[in-house]
Amino acid sequence: MSTFVIYQGPDALHPNDSHKNRAELLARHIGSTTSDIRNMDMNNIPKIIGLKKLVFWGHGTPNKFCTLSSQKFVELLQKIREKNEGLEAVDMITCNISHGGLGNTPYIKNVLDLTRGWANRKNRKVKKLTIRVPPTLTAPNGKLCKWSVLVWCGTSHTWCYVAATSPKNGSDNNLLNARGAIEAMKYQGGAGSFPKAEVKLKRIQAFQRQSAFHHQVNPTDDFNLFRQWEEKMRIVKQESVFISGTVATLDRLLVKVNG
């Protein structure tokens, strides 16, 4: 088996949100198998014959990925690599891994920093791995995006990577608006498909009555509410980026960050 998929199952913070089903879909597509990350015992790492690549899929913040701090994640990779010398690559599928949000260092930068320099020589086996993550993106207005989220539709088995800038207060409001827009488009004629929703959202013009926020505006709404909707759509168009696809195209989202 050349590739092994490790996912984050439900936990105290996400009791009803497991990455199991989507990980299994991905595994079937690439001819692999899966495991919950909770089954990866640091002291009893298995040897997997023919292993070349690991794919991790779970929740991500600047501080944790698949429940692990950057230090614990690097430690896990080091131990897996010690038992599986043929391991060459690691894919990390998640939200916010390339973005720090409000003044935080991005998770992936912390991971890479732990593989550099004499002080981190114990992690030299991790340094040799090719690591890929969702990208850092620039919004249409030229600003660097500060937040990102990877949303999944379990019915159509499609995904959308949404990245957005921060407003002056440093919050993730632009990301929340962008996610709300693409989610609404998914159900408003998008047939539950994020790629179709992305096309529909791109076709919406700034002063068009029909919008991702149509449920907030109808012909009886007052003028001020309508103007609020217009401003929301303008921000979504200028301050955010969307990339969508299916399980078969998820691999194209990821970019190499080391080596």
C-alpha positions, 0 to 999 in steps of 0.5 A: 500500500503506497498511501495511507489516510489518517482522519480526525474522528469526533471528539469533545469539541466536534462530537457530531463532526467526523472526517471518517466518511470523507477520508474513506471516500478519498481512500477508495478513490486512491486505492488506500485504507484509513485510520482514526488518528486516535489509533496512532499510538506514539509508542507503537507505530506500525510498519506499513509495507510499501508506504510512500505517502501519508494523508491527514484530514482533520480540523485545523487551527493555527495551534492544532491539526488533527488534535495535535500541536505542531510539536506533537505532529512532527513527533508523530511524523518522526516516529512513523518515518523511523518505522517506515523508511520508504515514506516520502510525502505527507499531505495535510488537508484542513482549514487555516493551516497556511493562515495565522488569522489574528496575529498567530503564526500559521500551523504549517510554519511552526511545523517547518520550523521544527525541522530546521536548524541544529537544535531540531536535528532530531527531526531530520527524518521529517525534514526529508519529507515532501509536505503539501497543504492548502495554499495561501491565497491573495484576494481579488483586491490584492490583499493577502488572505488571513483566514481559510476554511475547507468546507465539505458537502456529504451529499455531493461529495464536493468541497470548497476552499474559502480564503478571505482577508481580515477587516480592520478589527482583525476578525474572521467576518470576511471569511464568515460572509464568504462561507455563507455566500458559497453555502447559500449558492450550493442550495440556491440552484447549486444542486448541493454541489460546491463547483456549481455553487462557485460558478453561480456565485461568480456570475452574480453582479454587485447590484443584482437583486438575486444573491447569496443572501436572498433569504435576507432580502425580498421586495418588501424589505426597506432600502437600507436592508437592500444596501446592506446586502449590496455591501456584503456582496461587494466585500465577498467579491473583493475580499475572498477567494474560492476553489472547489472540486470533488474527491478526484480533484482534491489533490490539485488543491495542495501545494508543496511547502518545503524542499 
